[in-house]
């Protein structure tokens, strides 16, 4: 049986991947200020506004397509797991029982594909 991590949880993630809903200057400045790498695509209207301002609009934010594609893959896998009611509702009291439920659901998904 795998050991579960104990102790104080980390407060700062290594990186954040988000969709266009979180694409705004405030979010990017906050993440940059805390030293957190981020992959957030820029909205089309924000890009147009930046280009409209010309040289005062600044440069486009960095965007790594490969990391964003990996985010999409993980999100789709989690959505498949949530199709199982026991995984989505989290009725299990103990962490190791829930881990077994998630493992069984993953096996069913893997065998069906």
C-alpha distances in whole Angstrom, upper triangle without the diagonal:
4,7,9,13,15,19,22,21,23,27,28,26,27,29,30,31,33,35,39,39,38,41,43,44,43,39,40,42,39,36,39,39,36,35,33,33,34,34,37,39,43,45,48,50,49,50,53,54,53,55,58,58,58,58,57,54,52,50,47,43,41,39,37,37,34,31,33,32,28,28,30,27,24,26,27,23,23,26,25,21,23,25,23,24,20,19,23,23,20,21,17,17,13,12,8,11,13,10,10,14,14,12,15,18,17,17,20,22,21,23,26,27
4,6,9,12,16,19,18,20,23,24,23,24,25,26,27,30,33,36,36,35,37,40,41,40,36,36,38,36,33,35,36,32,32,29,30,30,31,33,36,40,42,45,47,46,46,50,51,49,52,55,54,55,54,54,51,48,46,44,40,38,36,33,33,31,28,30,29,25,25,27,25,22,24,25,22,21,24,23,20,22,25,23,24,21,19,22,23,19,21,17,17,14,11,9,12,13,10,11,14,14,12,15,18,17,17,21,22,21,23,26,26
4,6,9,12,15,15,18,21,22,21,22,25,26,27,30,33,36,36,34,37,39,40,38,35,35,37,34,31,34,34,30,30,28,29,30,31,33,36,40,42,45,47,45,46,50,50,49,51,54,54,55,54,53,50,48,46,43,40,37,36,34,34,32,29,30,30,27,26,28,26,23,25,27,23,22,26,25,22,24,27,25,25,22,20,23,23,20,21,18,17,13,11,9,13,14,11,13,16,16,15,18,20,19,20,24,24,24,26,29,29
4,6,10,13,12,15,18,20,19,20,22,23,25,27,30,33,33,31,34,36,37,35,32,32,34,31,28,31,31,28,27,25,26,27,29,31,34,37,39,43,44,43,44,47,47,46,49,51,51,52,51,50,47,45,43,41,37,35,34,32,32,30,27,28,29,25,24,26,25,21,23,25,22,20,23,24,20,22,25,23,23,20,18,20,21,17,19,16,15,12,9,9,12,12,10,13,16,15,15,18,20,19,21,23,24,24,26,29,29
4,7,9,9,11,15,16,16,17,20,21,23,26,29,32,32,30,32,34,35,33,29,30,31,28,26,28,28,24,24,22,24,25,27,29,32,36,38,41,43,41,42,45,46,44,47,50,49,50,49,48,45,43,41,39,35,33,32,30,31,29,26,27,28,25,23,26,25,21,23,25,23,21,24,25,22,23,27,25,26,23,20,22,22,19,21,18,17,14,11,12,16,15,13,16,19,17,18,21,22,21,23,26,26,26,29,31,31
4,7,8,11,14,17,17,19,22,23,25,27,31,34,33,31,34,35,36,33,30,31,32,28,26,29,28,25,25,23,25,27,29,31,35,37,39,43,44,42,44,47,47,46,48,51,50,51,50,49,46,44,42,40,37,35,34,33,34,32,29,30,31,28,26,29,28,25,26,28,26,24,27,28,25,26,29,27,27,24,22,24,24,20,22,19,17,15,12,14,17,17,16,19,21,20,21,24,25,24,27,29,29,30,32,34,34
4,6,9,12,15,16,18,21,23,25,27,31,34,33,31,33,34,34,32,29,30,30,27,25,27,26,22,23,22,25,26,29,31,34,37,39,43,44,42,43,46,46,44,47,50,49,50,49,47,45,42,41,40,36,34,34,33,34,33,29,30,32,29,27,30,30,26,27,30,28,26,29,30,27,28,31,30,30,27,25,26,26,22,24,22,20,17,15,17,20,20,19,22,24,23,24,27,28,27,30,32,32,33,36,37,37
4,7,9,12,14,16,19,20,23,25,29,31,30,28,30,31,31,28,26,27,27,23,22,24,23,19,20,19,22,24,26,28,32,34,36,40,41,39,40,44,43,42,45,47,46,47,46,44,42,39,38,37,33,32,32,31,33,31,28,29,31,28,26,29,29,25,26,29,28,25,28,30,27,28,31,30,30,28,25,26,26,23,25,23,21,19,17,19,22,21,21,24,25,24,25,29,29,28,31,34,33,34,37,38,38
4,6,9,10,13,16,17,20,21,25,28,27,24,27,28,28,25,23,23,24,21,19,21,21,17,18,16,19,20,23,25,28,31,33,37,38,35,37,40,40,38,41,44,43,44,43,41,39,37,35,34,30,29,28,27,29,28,24,25,27,24,22,25,25,22,23,26,24,22,25,27,24,25,28,28,28,26,23,23,23,21,23,22,20,19,16,18,21,20,19,22,24,22,23,27,27,26,29,31,30,31,34,35,35
4,6,7,10,12,14,17,19,23,26,25,22,24,25,25,23,20,20,21,18,16,18,17,14,14,13,16,17,20,22,26,28,30,34,35,33,34,37,37,35,38,41,40,41,39,38,36,33,32,30,27,25,25,25,27,25,22,23,25,22,20,24,24,21,22,25,24,22,25,27,25,25,29,29,29,27,24,25,25,23,26,25,23,22,19,21,24,22,21,25,26,23,25,28,28,27,30,32,31,31,35,36,35
4,7,10,12,13,16,18,22,24,23,20,22,22,22,20,17,18,18,14,13,15,14,11,12,11,14,16,19,20,24,26,28,32,33,30,32,35,34,33,36,38,37,38,37,35,33,31,30,28,25,24,24,24,26,26,22,23,25,23,21,24,25,22,22,26,25,23,25,28,26,26,30,30,30,29,26,25,26,24,27,26,25,24,21,24,26,24,23,27,28,25,27,30,30,29,32,34,32,33,37,37,36
4,7,9,10,14,16,20,22,21,18,20,20,20,18,15,15,15,12,10,12,12,8,9,8,11,12,16,18,21,23,26,29,30,28,29,32,32,30,33,35,34,35,34,32,30,28,27,25,21,20,21,21,23,23,19,20,23,21,18,22,23,20,21,25,24,22,25,28,26,26,30,31,31,30,27,26,27,26,29,28,28,26,23,26,28,26,25,28,29,26,28,31,30,29,32,34,32,32,36,37,36
4,5,7,11,13,17,20,20,17,18,19,19,18,15,14,16,13,10,12,13,10,9,7,9,10,13,15,19,21,24,28,29,26,27,31,31,29,32,34,33,34,33,32,29,27,25,24,20,18,18,18,20,19,15,16,19,17,15,18,19,17,18,21,21,19,22,25,23,24,27,28,29,28,24,24,26,24,28,27,27,26,22,24,27,24,23,26,27,24,25,28,27,25,29,31,29,29,33,34,32
4,7,10,14,17,20,21,18,19,20,20,19,16,15,16,14,11,12,13,10,8,6,7,9,12,15,18,21,24,27,29,26,26,30,30,28,31,33,33,33,32,31,28,26,24,22,18,16,16,15,18,17,13,15,18,15,14,18,19,17,18,21,21,20,23,25,25,25,29,30,31,30,26,26,28,27,30,30,30,28,25,26,29,26,24,28,28,25,26,29,28,26,29,31,29,29,33,34,32
4,7,10,14,16,17,14,15,17,17,17,13,12,14,13,9,10,13,11,9,5,4,5,8,11,14,17,20,23,25,23,23,27,27,25,27,30,30,30,29,28,26,23,21,19,15,13,13,12,14,14,10,12,15,13,11,15,16,15,16,19,19,19,21,24,23,24,27,29,30,29,26,25,27,26,30,30,30,29,26,27,29,26,25,28,28,25,26,29,28,25,29,30,28,28,32,32,30
4,7,10,13,13,11,12,14,15,14,11,10,13,12,8,11,13,12,11,7,6,5,6,8,12,15,17,21,22,20,21,24,25,23,26,28,28,29,28,27,24,22,21,18,14,13,12,12,14,14,10,10,13,12,10,13,15,13,13,17,18,17,19,22,22,22,25,27,28,28,24,23,25,25,28,29,29,29,25,27,29,26,24,28,27,24,25,28,26,25,28,29,27,27,31,31,29
4,7,10,11,10,11,14,15,15,12,11,15,14,11,13,16,15,14,10,9,6,5,6,9,12,15,18,20,18,19,23,23,22,24,27,27,28,28,27,24,22,20,17,14,12,10,10,11,11,8,7,10,9,7,9,12,11,11,14,15,15,16,19,20,20,23,25,26,27,23,22,25,25,28,29,30,29,26,28,29,26,24,27,27,23,25,27,25,23,27,28,25,25,29,29,27
4,7,8,6,8,11,14,14,11,11,15,14,12,14,17,16,16,13,11,8,6,5,8,11,12,16,18,16,17,20,21,20,23,25,26,27,27,26,23,22,20,17,14,13,11,12,12,13,11,8,11,11,8,10,13,12,10,14,16,15,16,19,20,19,22,24,26,26,23,21,24,24,28,29,30,30,27,29,30,26,26,29,27,24,26,28,26,24,28,28,25,26,30,29,27
4,5,6,7,11,14,15,12,13,16,16,15,17,20,20,19,16,14,11,8,6,6,9,10,13,15,14,15,18,19,19,21,23,24,26,27,26,22,21,20,16,14,14,12,13,12,14,12,9,11,12,9,9,13,13,11,13,16,16,15,19,20,20,22,25,26,27,24,22,25,26,29,31,32,32,30,32,32,28,28,30,29,25,27,29,26,25,28,29,25,27,30,29,27
4,5,5,9,12,13,11,12,16,16,15,17,20,20,20,18,16,12,10,6,6,6,6,9,11,11,12,15,16,16,18,20,21,23,24,23,19,19,18,14,13,14,12,14,13,16,15,11,14,16,13,13,16,17,15,17,20,19,19,22,24,23,25,28,29,30,27,25,27,29,32,34,35,36,33,35,36,32,31,34,32,29,31,33,30,29,32,32,29,30,33,32,30
4,6,8,12,12,11,12,15,16,15,18,20,20,21,18,17,14,12,9,9,9,8,12,12,12,14,17,17,18,20,22,22,24,26,24,21,21,20,17,15,17,15,17,17,19,17,14,16,18,15,14,18,18,15,17,20,19,18,22,23,22,24,27,27,29,26,23,26,27,30,32,34,34,32,34,35,31,31,34,32,29,31,33,30,29,32,32,29,31,34,33,31
4,6,9,9,7,9,12,12,11,14,16,16,17,15,14,11,10,7,9,9,9,13,14,12,14,17,17,17,20,22,22,24,24,23,19,19,18,15,13,15,14,16,16,19,16,14,17,18,14,15,19,18,16,19,21,20,20,23,24,23,26,28,29,30,27,24,26,27,31,32,33,34,31,34,34,31,30,33,32,29,31,33,30,29,33,33,30,32,35,34,32
4,7,9,7,7,11,12,12,13,16,17,17,15,14,10,10,6,7,6,7,10,11,9,11,14,14,13,16,18,18,20,21,19,16,15,15,12,10,12,11,14,15,18,16,13,17,18,15,16,20,20,18,21,23,22,22,26,27,26,28,31,32,33,30,28,30,31,34,36,37,37,34,37,37,34,33,36,35,32,34,36,33,32,35,36,33,34,37,36,34
4,6,6,6,9,10,11,12,14,16,17,15,15,12,12,9,10,8,9,12,11,8,11,14,12,12,16,17,16,19,19,17,14,14,14,12,10,13,14,17,18,21,19,17,20,22,19,20,24,23,21,24,27,26,26,29,30,29,32,34,35,36,33,30,32,33,36,38,39,39,36,39,40,36,36,39,38,35,37,39,36,35,39,39,36,37,41,40,38
4,6,5,6,8,10,10,12,14,15,15,14,12,13,11,12,10,11,14,13,10,12,15,13,12,15,17,15,17,17,15,12,12,12,11,10,13,14,18,20,22,20,19,22,24,21,23,26,26,24,27,30,28,29,32,33,32,35,37,38,39,35,33,35,35,39,40,41,41,38,41,42,38,38,41,40,37,39,42,39,38,41,42,39,40,43,43,41
4,6,5,6,9,10,10,12,14,14,15,13,15,13,14,13,14,17,16,13,16,18,16,15,19,20,19,21,21,18,15,15,16,15,13,15,17,20,22,24,22,20,24,24,22,23,27,26,24,27,30,28,28,32,33,31,34,36,37,37,34,32,33,34,37,38,38,39,36,39,40,37,36,40,39,36,38,41,38,37,41,42,39,40,44,43,41
4,6,5,6,9,10,11,12,11,12,10,11,10,12,12,13,17,17,14,16,19,18,17,20,22,21,23,22,20,17,16,16,15,12,14,15,17,19,21,18,17,21,21,18,20,23,22,21,24,26,24,25,29,29,28,31,33,33,34,31,29,30,30,34,35,35,35,33,35,37,33,33,36,35,32,34,37,35,33,37,38,35,36,40,39,38
4,5,5,6,8,10,11,9,9,8,10,9,11,11,13,16,16,13,15,18,17,15,18,20,19,20,20,18,15,14,13,12,9,11,12,15,17,19,17,16,20,20,18,20,23,22,21,25,27,25,26,30,30,30,33,35,35,36,32,31,33,33,36,37,37,37,34,37,38,35,34,37,37,33,35,38,36,34,38,39,36,37,40,40,38
4,6,5,6,9,10,10,11,11,13,12,15,14,16,19,19,15,17,20,18,16,20,21,19,21,20,17,15,14,14,14,11,13,15,18,20,22,20,19,23,23,21,23,27,25,25,28,30,29,30,33,33,33,36,38,38,39,35,33,35,35,38,39,39,39,36,39,40,37,36,40,39,36,38,41,39,37,41,42,39,40,44,43,41
4,5,5,6,9,9,11,11,14,13,16,16,18,21,21,18,20,23,21,19,23,25,23,24,24,21,19,17,18,17,14,15,17,19,22,23,20,20,23,23,21,23,26,24,24,27,29,27,28,32,32,31,34,36,36,36,33,31,32,32,35,36,36,36,33,36,37,34,34,37,37,34,36,39,37,35,39,40,38,39,42,42,40
4,5,5,6,5,7,7,11,11,14,15,18,21,22,18,20,23,22,20,23,26,24,25,24,22,20,18,17,16,13,13,14,16,19,20,17,17,20,20,18,20,23,21,21,25,26,24,26,29,29,29,32,34,34,34,31,29,31,31,34,34,34,34,31,33,35,32,31,35,34,31,33,36,34,33,36,38,35,36,39,39,37
4,5,5,6,7,8,11,12,15,16,19,22,22,19,19,23,22,19,22,25,23,23,22,20,18,16,15,15,11,12,14,16,19,20,17,18,22,21,19,22,25,24,24,27,28,27,29,32,32,32,35,37,38,38,34,33,35,34,37,38,38,37,34,36,38,35,34,38,37,34,36,39,37,35,39,40,38,38,42,42,40
4,5,8,10,12,15,16,19,19,21,25,25,21,22,25,24,21,25,27,25,25,24,22,20,18,18,18,15,15,18,19,23,24,21,21,25,25,23,26,28,26,26,30,31,30,31,35,34,34,37,39,39,39,36,34,36,35,38,38,38,37,34,37,39,36,35,39,39,36,38,41,39,37,41,42,40,40,44,44,42
4,6,9,11,15,16,19,20,23,26,27,23,24,28,26,24,27,30,28,29,27,25,23,21,21,20,17,17,18,19,23,23,20,21,24,23,21,24,26,24,25,28,29,27,30,33,32,32,35,36,37,36,33,32,33,32,35,35,35,34,31,33,36,33,32,36,36,33,35,38,36,35,38,40,38,38,42,42,40
4,7,9,13,15,18,20,23,26,27,23,24,27,26,24,27,29,28,28,26,25,23,20,19,19,15,15,16,17,20,21,18,19,22,21,20,23,25,23,24,28,28,27,29,32,32,32,35,37,37,37,33,32,34,33,36,36,36,35,32,34,36,33,32,35,36,33,34,37,36,34,37,39,37,37,41,41,39
4,6,10,12,16,17,20,24,25,22,22,26,26,23,26,29,28,28,27,25,23,21,19,18,14,13,14,15,18,18,14,15,19,18,16,19,21,20,20,24,24,23,26,28,28,28,32,33,34,33,30,29,31,30,33,33,33,32,29,31,33,30,29,32,32,29,31,34,32,30,34,36,33,33,37,37,36
4,7,10,13,15,19,22,23,20,20,24,24,22,24,27,26,26,25,24,22,19,17,15,12,10,10,11,14,14,11,12,16,15,14,17,19,18,19,22,23,22,25,27,27,28,31,33,34,34,30,29,31,31,34,34,35,33,30,32,34,31,29,32,32,29,30,33,32,29,33,34,32,32,35,36,34
4,6,10,12,15,18,20,17,17,21,21,20,22,25,24,25,24,23,20,18,16,14,10,9,8,9,12,13,10,10,13,13,11,14,17,16,16,20,21,20,22,25,25,26,29,31,32,32,28,27,30,29,33,33,34,33,30,32,33,30,29,32,32,28,29,32,30,28,31,33,30,30,34,34,32
4,7,10,13,16,18,16,16,19,20,19,21,24,24,24,24,23,20,18,16,13,9,8,6,6,8,10,7,6,10,11,9,12,14,14,14,17,19,19,20,23,24,24,27,29,31,31,28,27,29,29,33,34,35,34,31,32,34,30,29,32,31,27,29,31,29,27,30,31,28,28,32,32,29
4,6,9,13,15,13,13,17,17,16,18,21,21,22,22,22,18,17,15,12,9,8,7,9,10,12,10,8,11,13,11,12,15,15,15,17,20,19,20,23,24,24,27,29,31,31,28,26,29,29,33,34,35,35,32,34,35,31,30,33,32,29,30,33,30,28,31,32,29,30,33,32,30
4,7,9,12,10,10,14,15,14,16,19,20,20,21,21,17,16,14,10,8,9,6,9,9,12,11,8,11,14,12,12,16,17,16,18,21,21,21,24,26,26,28,30,32,33,30,28,31,32,35,37,38,38,35,37,37,34,33,35,34,31,32,34,31,30,33,33,30,30,34,33,30
4,6,9,7,7,10,11,11,12,15,16,17,18,17,14,13,12,8,7,9,8,12,12,15,15,12,15,17,16,16,20,20,19,21,24,24,24,27,29,28,30,33,35,36,33,31,33,34,38,39,41,41,38,40,41,37,36,39,37,34,36,38,35,33,36,37,33,34,37,36,34
4,6,5,6,9,10,11,12,14,16,17,19,18,15,15,14,11,11,13,12,15,15,18,18,14,17,20,18,17,21,22,20,22,25,25,24,27,29,28,30,33,34,36,33,31,33,35,38,40,41,42,39,41,41,38,37,40,38,35,37,39,35,34,37,37,34,35,38,36,34
4,5,5,6,9,10,11,12,14,16,18,18,14,15,14,12,13,15,14,17,16,20,20,17,19,22,20,19,23,25,23,24,27,28,27,30,32,31,32,36,37,39,36,34,36,38,41,43,45,45,42,44,45,41,40,43,41,38,40,41,38,36,40,39,36,37,40,38,36
4,5,5,6,9,10,10,12,14,17,16,13,15,15,13,14,17,16,20,19,23,23,20,22,25,23,22,26,27,25,27,30,30,29,32,34,33,34,38,39,41,38,35,38,39,43,45,46,47,44,46,47,43,42,45,43,40,42,44,40,39,42,42,39,40,43,41,39
4,5,5,6,9,10,11,13,15,14,10,11,12,10,11,14,14,18,18,22,21,19,21,24,22,22,26,27,25,27,30,30,29,32,34,33,35,38,39,41,38,35,37,39,42,44,45,46,43,45,46,42,42,44,43,39,41,43,40,39,42,42,39,40,43,42,39
4,5,5,6,9,10,11,13,13,9,10,10,7,10,12,13,16,17,20,20,18,21,23,22,22,26,27,25,27,30,30,30,33,35,34,36,39,41,42,39,37,39,41,44,46,47,47,44,46,47,43,43,45,44,40,42,44,41,39,43,43,39,40,43,42,39
4,5,5,6,9,10,13,13,10,12,12,11,13,16,16,20,20,24,24,22,24,27,25,25,29,30,28,30,33,33,33,36,38,37,39,42,43,45,42,39,42,43,47,49,50,50,48,50,50,46,46,48,47,43,45,47,44,42,45,45,42,43,46,44,42
4,5,5,6,9,12,11,8,10,12,11,13,17,18,21,22,26,26,23,26,29,27,27,31,32,30,32,35,35,34,37,39,38,40,43,44,46,43,40,42,44,47,49,50,51,48,50,51,47,47,49,48,44,47,48,45,44,47,47,44,45,48,46,44
4,5,5,7,9,8,5,7,8,8,11,14,16,19,20,24,24,22,25,27,26,26,30,31,30,32,35,35,34,38,39,39,41,44,45,46,43,41,43,44,48,49,50,50,47,50,50,47,46,49,48,44,46,48,45,44,47,47,44,44,48,46,44
4,5,5,8,9,6,8,9,9,13,15,17,20,21,25,25,23,26,29,28,28,31,33,31,33,36,37,36,39,41,41,42,46,47,48,45,43,45,47,50,52,53,53,50,52,53,49,48,51,50,46,48,50,47,45,48,49,45,46,49,47,45
4,5,9,9,7,11,12,13,16,19,20,24,24,28,29,27,29,32,31,31,34,35,34,36,39,39,38,41,43,43,44,48,49,50,47,45,47,48,52,54,55,55,52,54,55,52,51,54,52,49,51,53,50,48,51,51,48,48,52,50,47
4,6,6,5,8,11,12,15,19,21,24,26,29,29,27,30,33,31,32,35,36,35,37,40,40,40,43,45,44,46,49,50,51,48,46,48,49,52,54,55,55,52,55,56,52,51,54,53,50,51,54,51,49,52,53,49,50,53,52,49
4,5,5,8,10,12,15,18,20,24,25,29,29,27,30,33,32,32,36,37,36,38,41,41,41,44,46,45,47,50,51,53,49,47,50,51,54,56,57,57,54,56,57,53,52,55,54,51,52,54,52,50,53,53,50,50,54,52,49
4,5,6,8,11,15,17,20,23,25,29,29,28,31,33,32,33,36,37,37,39,42,42,42,45,46,46,48,51,52,54,50,48,51,51,55,56,57,57,53,56,57,53,52,55,54,51,52,55,52,50,53,54,51,51,54,53,50
4,5,9,12,14,17,20,24,26,29,29,28,31,33,32,33,36,37,36,38,41,41,41,44,46,45,47,50,51,52,49,47,49,50,53,54,55,55,52,54,56,52,51,54,53,50,52,54,52,50,53,54,50,51,54,53,51
4,7,9,11,15,17,21,23,26,26,24,28,30,28,29,33,34,33,35,38,37,38,41,42,42,44,47,48,49,46,43,46,46,50,51,52,52,49,51,53,49,48,51,50,47,48,51,48,46,50,50,47,47,51,50,47
4,7,9,12,15,19,21,24,23,23,26,28,27,28,31,32,31,34,36,36,37,40,41,41,43,46,47,48,44,43,45,45,49,50,51,50,47,49,51,47,46,49,49,45,47,49,47,45,48,49,45,46,49,48,46
4,6,9,12,15,18,21,20,20,23,25,24,26,29,29,29,31,34,34,35,38,39,39,41,44,45,46,43,41,44,44,48,49,49,49,46,48,49,46,44,47,47,43,44,47,45,42,45,46,43,43,47,46,43
4,6,9,12,14,18,17,16,19,22,21,22,25,26,26,28,30,31,31,34,35,35,38,40,42,43,39,38,40,41,45,46,47,46,43,45,46,43,41,44,43,40,41,44,41,39,42,43,39,40,43,42,39
4,6,10,12,15,15,14,17,19,18,20,23,23,23,25,28,28,29,31,33,33,35,38,39,40,36,35,37,38,41,42,43,43,39,41,43,39,38,41,40,37,38,41,38,36,39,40,37,37,41,40,37
4,7,10,12,12,12,15,16,16,18,21,21,22,24,26,26,28,30,31,32,34,37,38,39,35,34,37,37,41,41,42,41,38,40,41,38,36,39,39,35,36,39,36,34,37,38,35,35,38,38,35
4,6,9,9,8,11,13,13,14,17,18,18,21,23,23,24,27,28,29,31,34,35,36,33,31,34,35,38,39,40,39,36,37,39,35,34,37,36,32,33,36,33,31,34,35,31,31,35,34,31
4,6,6,6,9,10,11,13,15,16,17,19,21,22,23,25,26,27,30,32,34,35,31,30,34,34,37,38,39,38,34,36,37,34,32,34,34,30,31,33,31,28,31,32,29,29,32,32,29
4,6,5,6,9,10,11,12,14,15,17,19,20,21,23,25,26,28,30,33,34,30,29,33,33,37,37,39,38,34,35,36,33,31,33,33,29,30,32,29,27,29,30,27,26,30,29,26
4,5,5,6,9,10,11,13,14,16,17,19,20,22,23,25,27,29,31,32,29,28,32,32,35,35,37,36,32,33,34,31,29,31,31,27,27,29,27,24,27,28,25,24,27,27,24
4,5,5,6,9,10,11,12,14,16,17,19,20,21,23,25,27,30,30,26,26,29,29,33,33,34,33,29,30,32,29,26,29,29,25,25,28,26,23,26,27,24,23,27,27,24
4,5,5,6,9,10,11,13,14,15,17,19,20,21,23,26,28,29,25,24,28,28,32,32,34,33,30,31,32,28,27,29,28,24,25,28,25,23,26,27,23,23,27,26,23
4,5,5,6,9,10,11,13,15,15,17,19,20,22,24,27,28,24,24,27,28,31,32,34,33,30,30,31,28,26,28,27,23,24,26,23,21,23,24,21,20,24,23,20
4,5,5,6,9,10,11,13,14,16,17,19,21,23,25,26,22,22,26,25,29,29,31,30,27,27,28,25,23,25,24,20,21,23,21,18,21,22,19,18,22,22,19
4,5,5,6,9,10,11,12,14,16,17,19,21,23,24,20,20,23,23,27,27,29,28,25,26,27,23,22,24,23,20,21,23,21,18,21,22,19,19,23,23,20
4,6,5,6,9,10,11,12,14,15,17,20,22,23,20,19,23,23,27,28,30,29,26,27,28,24,23,25,23,20,21,23,20,18,21,21,17,18,22,21,18
4,5,5,6,9,10,11,13,14,16,18,21,22,19,18,22,22,26,26,29,28,25,25,26,22,21,22,21,17,18,20,17,14,17,18,14,15,18,17,15
4,5,5,6,9,10,11,12,15,17,19,19,16,16,19,19,23,23,25,24,21,22,22,19,17,19,18,15,16,18,15,13,16,17,14,14,18,18,16
4,5,5,6,9,10,11,13,15,17,18,15,14,17,18,22,23,25,25,22,23,23,19,18,20,19,15,17,19,16,14,17,18,15,16,19,19,17
4,5,5,6,9,10,11,14,16,18,15,14,18,19,22,23,26,26,23,24,23,20,19,20,18,15,16,18,14,13,16,16,12,14,17,15,14
4,5,5,6,9,10,12,15,16,13,13,17,17,20,21,23,23,20,20,20,17,16,17,15,12,13,14,11,9,12,13,9,11,14,13,12
4,5,5,6,9,11,13,13,10,10,13,14,17,18,20,20,18,18,18,15,14,16,14,10,12,14,11,10,13,14,11,13,16,16,15
4,5,5,7,9,12,13,10,9,13,14,18,19,22,22,20,21,20,17,16,18,15,12,15,15,12,11,15,14,11,14,17,15,15
4,5,5,8,11,13,10,10,14,15,18,19,22,22,20,21,19,16,16,16,14,11,13,13,9,9,12,11,8,11,13,12,12
4,5,6,9,10,7,8,11,12,15,15,19,19,16,17,16,12,12,13,10,7,10,10,6,7,10,10,8,11,13,13,13
4,5,7,8,6,5,8,10,13,15,18,18,17,18,16,13,14,14,11,9,12,13,9,10,14,13,11,14,17,16,16
4,6,9,8,7,10,12,15,16,20,21,19,20,18,15,16,16,12,11,14,13,9,11,13,11,10,14,15,14,15
4,6,5,6,9,10,12,13,17,18,17,17,15,12,13,13,9,9,11,10,7,10,12,10,10,14,15,14,16
4,5,5,6,8,9,11,15,17,16,17,14,12,14,14,10,11,14,12,10,13,15,13,14,17,18,17,19
4,6,6,6,7,8,12,13,13,14,11,8,11,11,7,8,12,11,9,12,14,13,14,17,18,18,20
4,6,5,8,9,12,13,12,13,11,7,9,10,7,6,10,10,8,10,13,13,13,16,17,17,19
4,6,9,11,14,15,14,16,14,11,13,14,10,10,13,13,11,13,16,15,15,18,20,19,20
4,6,9,11,14,14,16,13,10,13,15,11,12,15,15,13,16,19,18,18,21,23,22,24
4,6,8,10,10,12,10,7,10,12,9,10,13,14,13,15,18,18,18,21,23,23,24
4,6,9,10,12,10,8,12,13,10,12,15,15,15,17,20,19,20,23,24,25,27
4,6,7,9,6,6,9,10,9,11,14,14,14,17,19,19,20,23,24,25,27
4,7,9,8,8,11,12,12,14,16,17,17,20,22,22,24,26,27,28,30
4,6,5,7,9,10,11,13,14,16,17,19,20,22,23,25,26,28,29
4,5,5,6,9,10,11,12,14,15,16,18,20,21,22,24,26,27
4,5,5,6,9,10,10,12,14,15,16,18,20,21,22,24,26
4,5,5,6,9,10,11,12,14,15,17,19,20,21,23,25
4,5,5,6,8,10,11,12,14,15,17,18,20,21,23
4,5,5,6,9,10,10,12,14,15,16,18,20,21
4,5,5,6,9,10,10,12,14,15,16,18,20
4,5,5,6,9,10,11,12,14,15,17,19
4,5,5,6,9,10,10,12,14,15,17
4,5,5,6,9,10,10,12,14,15
4,5,5,6,9,10,11,12,14
4,5,5,6,9,10,11,13
4,5,5,6,9,10,11
4,5,5,6,9,10
4,5,5,6,9
4,6,5,6
4,5,5
4,6
4
